[in-house]
């Protein structure tokens, strides 16, 4: 945005987030229903990693007001989490956004439409989805995390399948016992005899 008459307001690192559902103005008494919906959803999902694939803007990348980093969701893990959460929220009477979902992390906001965003590389580090947070807007403090739910497991690699072959299990057990015997072996101690005093019992 250098050389353009627009103000740039970046999102602090601690406030970076991946929006799933915007519920609008929710009465404080209804927050308990939101918490129940999220609790029920996170129990059925695991954490995962996504890769950034582009830098985009809203409402248009050629004249953006908001700048965000877009994410690829090839296995539809985020889509499944968002859909399950939306269905749980709808069960408590909340209206959710039915528009096409584009996974993204907002990183900056401009005071006026800015220049085109072409040529900006996507972040190289992965986005690790470890929890679901409930963000509320406080009139005095701005956006804050009201509640956070850790996803039960964080999965980056395929889960190991349980071993059922008896020979393999026996071999692994022998290796474990041999390693334990090696680590628990102590060097024998020598006992020193007290010097003789010439007295006999």
N, C-alpha and C positions, 0 to 999 in steps of 0.2 A: 504493500500500500504506500510505499515511499513515493513522494511526488504527487500523491492524490489528496485532495482536501476532504479526508474522511478520518474519523477517530477510530482507533483500534482498542478494543477491550478484550484481553485474553482471559481465559478461564484459569483460575489457579489450579496447580497440579492436584491439590487435595480435593478439589471439587469436580475433577473430570469424571464423567459417568457415561453410561450407555443407556439412553432412555428406552423404556419398553412401553409404558402406558402413561398418558397424561390424563388424570381424572378431573382436572379443573378445580373449581372451588369445592372442597369437601368439608362438611360440617364436622367439628371436632368429635361429636358424638358418633360419627360414622367411621372414624379411624379404626375402631376395634374390629369392624367388619373387614376392612382392608387388611388388617394384620392377620385375621383368620384365613383369608383367601391366600395370602402369601405363604403363611405357615404350611397350609395344606399342599401348596404347589411345590415348594422347595424340597419337601420330603420325597418327592418322586423324581428328582432330577439330580444330576451330578455336575460338577464344575467342568470347564473345558477351555481350550484356547482357540482364538480366532486370529487371522492375519488381516492387517490393513491392506487394502488394495487400491485406494485412490483418495484424493483430497477433493471434496466437493463443497458446494455452497447452496444456501437456501435464500430465496426461492429459486434462484437461477445461478449457476456457476459463472456465468458471464457478467452478472451484476449482483453479487451476493451481499446479503445483510448478515448472514451467519456463515461461519466457516467451520467445516467439520471433516473428520477423517472417517472415510467409509470402510466397512468391514466386509470380508467375504465369509459366507456361511455355507460352505459346500455340503456339509452333512446335515444341514437344517437343524442343528442343535439349538441355536438361539431362537429360531422360528418356533420350534416345539415348546421351548420354555415360555415364550411370549404368548403363544396360543393357549397353553394350559393356564397361564396366569389370567389371561383375558376371560376364559370360560369361568374360572373360579370367581373373578370379580363380578361378572355378569350374573352369576348365581346369587349374589348379594344385592343386585339391583343397580350396579354401576354401569354406566355407558362407556364403551371403549371405542377407540378410533378404528373404523373399518377400512381406512385407506391402505394402499400398498405400503408395506413396511420396508424401509431402507436402513439397515443397521449402521449406526454412526455414533461417533463421539464428538460433541461440540467442543471446539477449541478456542473460538474467538467470535466476537460480535462487532459489527461495524456501525458507526453512527449513521451512515448513508450508504447507498449502493456502491460497492467497491469495484475495482478492476477485475478482469477475468482471471480465473485461478489456474489456467492451463500451465503445465510444466512443473508444478509443485510435486515432488516425490512423496509417496505414502510413507508413513513411519515404518521403520524396519523391525522394531521390536513387536512381539505378539501382544494381544490384548487377552489377559487371563480373566475369565468370568468365574469368580470365586464366591460371590454373594449377591443377594438381591436386597436393595436398600429402598426405604421409603423416604423420599425427599419432600419436605414441606417448606412453603415460603412464609417466613416470619416477617411481619411488618417492620420490625426493628432490626433483625439480624440477617435478613435475606434468606437464601436457601440454606437449609440445614438437614442433616440426616436424623430423622425421628426414630427410626428403627432399622436394624440390619439383621439379615438372616444368612448365615453361611450355608452354602450348598454342601450336602452331606459328604461328598467325595469330590476330589479334583482329579480328573482323568486326562492324561496327556498321551498315554500309550495304551494299547489293547490290554485288557485285564487278563492276567494269567489264568489258564484253565486248571482246575484241580486235577492232581495226578491220581489215577486209579489203577495203574499197572503195578501189581505186587512186586515184581523184580526191580522196577525203578524205585519204588518206595523203600525197599530193603537196601538197595545200594546207597540211596541218599542217607538213610539212617546210619549205615555203617560209616559213611564219610563223616557225618556229624559226630558220632561217638568217638571216632579216631581223632578228630580235631579237638574235641573236649578233653580227651585223655592227654593229648600233647600239651595243651595249655594249663592243665591242672597238675602236671608232673613237677615235683619239687626236688631240688638237689638234696641228697641225703646229708644230714648234719652229723658231724663228728663230736662225740662227747669227750670232753677233757677230764681226765682223772685228777682228783686232788692230790697234791704232793704228799708223799708218805711221811708220817710223823714218828714212825717207829712204834706207835702204840697198836696193840691188837685188842680186839674185843674179847 
